[in-house]
Amino acid sequence: MKEKRIFNFNAGPAALPLPVLEEIREEFLNYKGSGMSILEVSHRSKWFDDVINEAVERTKRLLRLGDNFKVLFIQGGASMQFCMIPMNLALPGRPVDYINTGTWSTKAIKEAQIQGKDVRVIASSEDKNFSYIPKEYKVTEGASYLHFTSNNTIKGTQWHEFPQAGDVPLVSDMSSDIMSKPFDVSPFGLIYAGAQKNIGPSGSALVIIREDMLERVPQELPTMLKYTTFAEKNSMFNTPACFVIYVISLVLKWLEETIGGLENMEKINKEKAELLYQCIDSSDFYAGTAEKESRSLMNVTFRLPSEELEAKFVAEALENDLGGLKGHRSVGGCRASIYNATTLEAVRSLVDFMKEFERKNG
Ligand SMILES: *Cc1c(COP(=O)(O)O)cnc(C)c1O
């Protein structure tokens, strides 16, 4: 067994802040004097009530959400949201707009099409293998919403300025960059994020929904597929993913109290990404795969001169306690995911390794 922890660059499930893991361990067998683990207490108990309320309140404070936003936790990860969004938010006789920037957008589009919605893909970067964020698009007048993926985990691109859609509410899959920086929530009707990239363990999504969107939810939907069910019962119509929500509450506490909020988090994230991109740009050995102005601060994707060298790079990195650097199986290459919990120290260590690897193999 490995004695020490490695620097974890996994794309998801991904690194969690060490102080959070330590806090979980600390109170694992006896949660706040209950004599039980948080895994064993009732979701109807005061202990869990405090946990979920804290997760909601911290989300509201960190993102500066007005009282017109509801914070929900819904099982099924981000992928469940691909189907719930058109099911709940498509207005009768009105189209739904999507921008396609990669694998996850494509899946979201497919789920709306399966339901027979009038899907308009108003922009796509598929022509260049999703290596950039499209600038040209025209939002359909009267569209129910405009859906986009704020950070493309697999392709390594990110929206640095969100699309403008006027009166059409924005809906965004922020799975891989939620809580990585502050932003203005007012144009959004719904924001969702699978928890396992930036805020916790896998299995559930954080869903932030503007109250007026709840009026759209069709009566005839199955109970567990309606946003209103989750909104009316503080996400506890049935037993929620208690442990996931507990860990999220601790990660958000770490963000507020240790990091000091999203402005600080953004500064650190920028510093990490700059270190890596500088290393890539100053070498002829490594090549970034995303267009420069669309580059992600969360997922840094790059290639080496050959697939053999890439395999060697990933293997030798792991021998040096740098894990998770293989690109997504659909695209190959290498990827360093540097979410909130990945430290500057981890990134510095990776950059040192990359320089040394280039020196030996370049
Ligand atoms: C990982 C990811 C998903 C899928 O999340 P699941 O929780 O596995 O459904 C969706 N969208 C984006 C942007 C992702 O990074």
The ligand as an SDF file (V2000), in Angstrom:
LIG
                    3D

 15 15  0  0  0  0  0  0  0  0999 V2000
  -18.5080   14.7440  -15.6710 C   0  0  0  0  0  0  0  0  0  0  0  0
  -19.4440   15.6160  -16.4210 C   0  0  0  0  0  0  0  0  0  0  0  0
  -20.7770   15.2310  -16.6500 C   0  0  0  0  0  0  0  0  0  0  0  0
  -21.3230   13.8870  -16.2180 C   0  0  0  0  0  0  0  0  0  0  0  0
  -21.5410   13.8380  -14.8660 O   0  0  0  0  0  0  0  0  0  0  0  0
  -22.2630   12.5540  -14.1890 P   0  0  0  0  0  0  0  0  0  0  0  0
  -22.4310   12.9950  -12.7900 O   0  0  0  0  0  0  0  0  0  0  0  0
  -21.3530   11.3930  -14.3730 O   0  0  0  0  0  0  0  0  0  0  0  0
  -23.5520   12.3510  -14.8970 O   0  0  0  0  0  0  0  0  0  0  0  0
  -21.5920   16.1110  -17.3220 C   0  0  0  0  0  0  0  0  0  0  0  0
  -21.1500   17.2990  -17.7410 N   0  0  0  0  0  0  0  0  0  0  0  0
  -19.8740   17.7120  -17.5420 C   0  0  0  0  0  0  0  0  0  0  0  0
  -19.4410   19.0550  -18.0200 C   0  0  0  0  0  0  0  0  0  0  0  0
  -18.9890   16.8820  -16.8810 C   0  0  0  0  0  0  0  0  0  0  0  0
  -17.7290   17.2810  -16.6730 O   0  0  0  0  0  0  0  0  0  0  0  0
  1  2  1  0
  2  3  1  0
  2 14  2  0
  3  4  1  0
  3 10  2  0
  4  5  1  0
  5  6  1  0
  6  7  2  0
  6  8  1  0
  6  9  1  0
 10 11  1  0
 11 12  2  0
 12 13  1  0
 12 14  1  0
 14 15  1  0
M  END
$$$$
